[in-house]
Amino acid sequence: MPEAQQTQRLKLLNDLFRDYTGPTFAIRLWDGWQWVSLPAERPVFTVSVETPHALAAIIAEPNEVTLGEAFINQEIDVEGDIFSVFTVAEYLLNRPRSLQRRVADFFLRTAARSERWFRQGARHSKGRDRASIAYHYDQPVEFFRPWLGSTLAYSCAYFRSASDSLEAAQTQKIDLICRKLRLQPLESFLDIGCGWGSLVLHAAREYNARAHGITLSTIQAETALRRIKDAGTEQRCTVELRDYRDCEALRGSFDKIASVGMFEHVGLKNLPTYFSAVHRLLRPGGTFLNHGIARSAQSPVRDNSFIDRYVFPDGRLVTLSEAMIAAEDSGFEVRDVENLREHYELTLRKWVEGLRQSRDELLNYVPETTYRIWLLYMAGSAAAFRRGDIAVYQVLLSRPEKGKSQLPLVREDWYTTSKIEHEIEV
């Protein structure tokens, strides 16, 4: 490469990232040339760019989708700390576009052999879109086991210490839910969106509750039923395929109800339907724990979202205040709200570590594109929780009976030493 061209590359990238103050990083291009944001320091991560077109796409008109698609389709890759790369993404998303277009135009003009790397028309071909659009739970359970761990709990864990193992933290979270509900022997308990059955199994085994779970995923229901049989809890633990809106026959059947990681799929428009349905299922004097992600009121809703397109199609997070208004309008009384934002960042970091360590095994069950969607989604979500754009809330709601909540005056017992003194498989 001519020295003048190298000098111009260096100047353009220096100009583009002049105001960048995040961790030191490097960009390595398709021809081996490399630029470092702070040459005197070792890069925390390196963005490897495979094509001139990919560089142009992510610099000239960056948005969540263009950046995400370049990663999942292996046009860019990240070596090193994948969490820190989101500082660069946020920087580019918030920059004026004029300089970024000029940088992109230069790299496209000077890439003499760009067509060797750029697959014309491939970005939105039918085959590429089919490979990219993998709906969230349409994967075999073998894909989830290596990085979710033995609990198969796909929601925010609860860390008494940052050094807790994932299994310990997930067991602590499951037990905390039962404690907040003050679940008692022989009480009827419903888990809405029960996943692979972890919570209903724990409620039946550790609290001797009559636990029932509902899910919309056939794979999850089949897995949960196998786990229930293996645990020998068929007499007091059941799971079925059912929508929460199709539970009229179960009206007033449950003393306690939980919904963990399902609320995110409901959407603002359906919040009144959701809370009203749960209220009807709960007996007077009963309690409902809703565990779910909400966006900050200061966090704008992005129309062109990678998560909307590739992870949660048609999903849209609501704010905590929007959720609480709908809950109270449905007849619930808000008894407690706990923000576990830092816990979810820790959980996601554990999941990303597991995904990376288990990559070769996971590719036996899903294609590379699907694997990269999950990796990017988890790492990006960890960054969003760290920034405070989103948080996860455990909200305890009651259905008072003639003004009586059936709850004690204090909540001290929630946080006393758990009966789970060791890691167990649930």
N, C-alpha and C positions, 0 to 999 in steps of 0.2 A: 504494500500500500504506500502511495506517495507520502512523504513527510508532511506536505502541506495539508493533505486530507486528514491525516491523524491529528494535526494541530487544530484543524477546524472542528473535528469531532469533539476534541477535548474542550475547546472554548464553548461550543454549544451546550454540552452537558453541564459544564461549570456554571454557565449562565442560567440554565434551566433550574438547577438545584442550589442557586446562590442563597436562597432564604430557608433552605431545609436545615432543621436543627435536630433531627432524630438520630438514631444509632447509625454509625458508619456502615455503609454498604457499598457493594460493587455491582457493576453491570458488565457482563461478558457477552460479546456479540458472536454471531454465527461464524465469523472468520477468526475468532480467537482473541480479538482486541478487547482490552479490559479498561474500564474507568472506575476509580474509587472516589467516593464522596469526600473523604478526608485521607489523602495519601499517606500521612504520617501514622495512621492507625490501621490495625488489622480489621477487615470488614466483619461485622456481626453476621451478615448474610450476603449471598451473591445471587443476583437475578440473572439467570442464563437465558438469553434471547436467541431463538433458533432461526428467525426469518426477519428480513427488513420489514415485511408487511406487519408482523406482530409488533415490532417496535413502533411503527407508525400508528397502529391501531390503539395501543395503550398510552401513547404520548399525545397524539393529536386530538383525539376525542374520547378521553377515558371516561368510563362509567363502570358500575359494578359488573355489568354483563360483559363488556368487552374485555375487562381485566380478568374476570372469572373464566370466560371461554378460552382466552389465550392460555390460561393455566391448565384447564382440564383437557384441552386438546393438544397439550405438550408443545405448544409454540413458545411458551416460557416455562421456566422451572425455578425453584428456589432451593438453594443449598445453604444449610445453616439454620438459623433461628427463624422459622416460618412465621412466628407471631409478630416479629418486629417488621416484617415486610409491609404490614398494614399502615405503618407510619408513612411510608412512601406512597401507598395508594391514596391515603387521605390527603397528602400534600398535592398530588397530581389532580385529584378530584376538585380541589378548591383553588387551583391556580387559574389565572387568566389564560385563555386558549391561544392568543396570538403567537407568543413565543413557542408554545408547544407545537403548533402547526408548522412553524418555520423549522424547528428541529426535525420533525418527522419528514417534512418534504426533502430536507437535505439527505437524510439517510436513504430515502427511497431513490432519489436521483443518483446517488453515488454507489448504489449497490449494483454493480455491473451484472451480477449473475442472480438477481433476486428471484427470477422465475424458477430456478432450480429448487428453491426452498418453498416458494409460495404455491399452494395447491389451488389453482383457479377454481372458484365456485364451490369450494368444499365446505366453507363455513356453515352454510345452511342447507346442505344437501340432505335428502331424506335419511340416508344412512347415518350421517354424522349427528343429525338431530335425534334420531332414534337412540343412538348410543349415549347422548348427553342427557336426555330427559328421562331420568330414572326416578320414579316416585319413591317417596321417603321410606316406606316399609316393604317395598316389593323386592326384598332380598331374603335369601335363606338364612335361617338362624345361625348357621355356621359362619356367616360373614360377621355377625355381631359378637359372638362369644369371645374371640381372642382379645378384643379391646374393651368390651363392656365388663368382662370378668364374670366370675361365677354367679353373681347376683342377677345378671341380665337386666339390670335396672337402667333404663334409658331416660334419665332425668337428673337434675342437680343433686349431687351427694351432699352430705353434711359432715364437715370436717371439724372435729374437736381440736385438731392440730393440723397444720399444713403438711406435717410428715406422715399423716395417716395414709394407709394404703387405700386404693380405690374400693376394694371389697369392704373394708372396715367402715369407710365413710358412707357407702351406699347402705349398709346394714344400719348404721346410725340414723340415716335419713328415714328409712322405712320405719324404724322403731319410734323415731320422733313423731311421725305422723300418727301412729297408733296412740302415743302418749298424749298428743294434743287433743285427739278425739276422746281420750280417756275410755278407750275400748275395754269392755268388760266381757267376762266369759258368757257365752251363749247369746250375746247381742248379735243382731243381724247387721252385717256390714256390706256395703256396695262400693266397688272400685270401678269408676267410670273411665274407660280407656285403660284397661288393666295390663296392657302390654303382654309380656311373657309370663305374667302371674306372680311376680315377686312379692307384691304387697299382700295379695289375698292369701298366699302361702304363709307368710309371716303372721298375719292376723289369726289364721287358723291354728298354726303350730304353737305360737308363743303366747297368744291371748285367748285361745280356745273360743274364738268368735265363729259364727256361722257366716262365712265370707263368700261373696259372689262377685265375679268380675264380668264386665262386658267389653267387647272390643269389636272393631270393624275389620280387623285383619285375620284372615283365615289361618295364615302361618302362625301368628301369635297365639290364636286360640288353640290350635293343635299342639303347639309347644307347651302352653300352660297346662293343658289337660294331661299331657305326658308327665310333666313335673309333679302335678298333683297326685297322679297315680303312683309315681315312684316314691313320693313322700308318705303315701298311705293316708292321705287326708280327704279321700273322696266323700266321706260322710258329712264333713262340715266345710267343704271348699269346692266351689263349682265355677266354671267359666263358660260363657256362651257368646256367639256372634249376635250382637244386637246394637242398634242405634239408641242413644239416650232418648231420642224423641219418640221411640216406639216402645215405651215402658209403661203404658197406662195400666196394664194388667198387674204391675208391681206397685201401684200407687199406695203410699203409706206403709210400705213393707220394711223400711230400714230404720234402725236406731242411729246409725252413723254412716256417713258417705264421704268418700274421698275422690278427688279427680286430680291426677298427677301427670302433667305434661300433655294433657289433652285440650285444655282450655285455649291454647294457641291456635287451634284449628277452627274455632267457633266463628270468629269475626265479629265486628262491631254490630252489624245488622241483626245477628242472631243471639246476641247476649241476653235479651229479655226471654227468648225461647229457652235458652240454656238454663238460666237460673230458675225460671218458673218450673221447668221440668224437674230439676233437682228438688226444688221445694215441695213438689207434689209427692215425690218418692220418699221424702223424709217424714218420719212421724213427729208430731208435736213434742217439743222438748229435745229433739235430736240436734246433732251438730254435723256440719259439712266443712271439710277442709279442701280448699281449692289451691292447688300448687301450680303456678304457671308463669310464663314470661310476659312482661308488659314493657312497652317502650316508654322512655322518658317523654314527658310533655314537651320538653325542649328539643327532642330529636325529631327532625322532619321525616315525613314518609317519602321515600324515594320511589318515583314511578318506575324507574328502570332498575329493578333489583335482581341481583343474581339469585338470591334465595327464592324470590317469587317464581322465577323461571325454572330453576333446576332442583330446588329442595322442597319447598312448600308451595306448590301451585295454588293460586287463589287465596293464599294465606295473607293476613294483614294483622299485625299486632295492635292491640288497643292500649290505652293508658290505664293506670291503676284507678284513677278517678272515674273513668268511663265504666269500668267493670263494677266498681262499688255502687255507683248510681243504679245500675241494672240489678244488682243483687238486692239492694234495699227496696227498690220498686217491686221486686218479686216477693217481698215479705220477710227477707232475711234481716237479722241484726248482726252487725259487724262486731266481733268480740276481740279479734287480735289480728295484727298484720306484722309479718316479719320479712324483711328484705334479706335474701341470701345471695346477693350479687357476687360477692367475692368467692363464695363457695362454688358458684357455677364456673367462674374462670378457672379455679383449681380443678374442677371436674373435667372441663374441656381440655385442659393441658394434659391430664392423665389419658384422656381418650386419644388425643393426637399422638402422644408417645406410643400408645398401644397400636394405633393405626400404622405408624411408621415402622415399629418393630415387627409387626405381623404382615407387612406388605406382601411378601412372597406367598404366604399361606392364603391371604385374602383374595389374591388374584386367581386362585383356583375356583372361586365362587362368583366373582364379578369381573367385568372388564376393567382395564386400566382407567378408562374415562370415568366410570362410576366410582372407583376408588379415589380418584383425584377430586371429584365433586365433594365426597365426604370429608376428605382431608382439608380442602379449602374452606368448606362450610364450618367445620369445627374450629379451625385456627382463626378464621374471621370472626366467629361468634365470641371466642375468648377475648379478642381485641375489643369488640363492641361492649362486652361486659366490663372490661377494664376501663374503658372511656366513660361508662355510665350511660351510653345510649339506650341500653336495655337493662332490665333487672328481672330477677325471679322472686315472686312473692308467695309466701304461704299465708293464706287468709283464712281465719277460722270464723265461720258463720254459724249462727244458731237459728232455730225455728222455735221461738219462745212459746210456751204453753201457758196461756192466761198470764203473761208477763214474767213467767219463771223460765230462766235459761237452763236450769239444771246444772249449772257450772259453779265451781268453787270460787271463793273470793280472790285467790291468788293462783299463780301459775308456776310456783317454785318447783313442783314435782316434774315438770317437763324437762328440766335441765340438771336434775340430780343424776348421779352415776347410773348409767343404763344397766339393765339386766343383761345386756349383751356384752359380756366382758372379754369375748374373744371373737375372732373372725369366724363366721359360719356361712355355710352355703345354703341359700334360701331358694 
